[in-house]
Amino acid sequence: MDLSILWLVPIAYFIHIIEEAPRFMPFAIKYYGQPKNYKEFFVGNIILMAYVLISVSLAIFYTNELTLIIGLSSAAWIFSNFLIHAYYTL
């Protein structure tokens, strides 16, 4: 299996952040009551993007069972994020 396809995960997440940014605050406040401002939104996404980049890099460059699980769990997390948004907005 060519694990370089995992690079699509941070790319998809970055696109998601950009498309979500203008509408996220009203959505999050309505359904979750947080974050309180855009600074929290961006800081949280920077932290999560760092996790995604690290986990994908580990899975691709240091392939073993553990790093593969971590890398694929990042992909699963992004997909579950999509499902949550779809549930609340569709």
C-alpha positions, 0 to 999 in steps of 0.5 A: 500500500502506498502510504503517500495517499495519507498526505491527502488528510492534512490537505483535506483538513486545511481546505476544511478549515478555510471553508469552515472559518466564515460560518464556524462561530455561529454553528459552534455557538449554536450547537456547542456553546464554544469557542468564544472567538476566532482566536480559539478557533484558529489556535485549536485548528493549528494544534490539530493540524500539527497533530495531523501532520506529525501523525501522517509523517510518522505513518509515511516515513517511520512505517510500523504498526503503531505509526500506521494506526496513528496515521489512519486514526487521523484520517478517521478523525477527519471523516468523523468531523465531516459526519458531525457537520453533516448531521447538524447541517444537512 
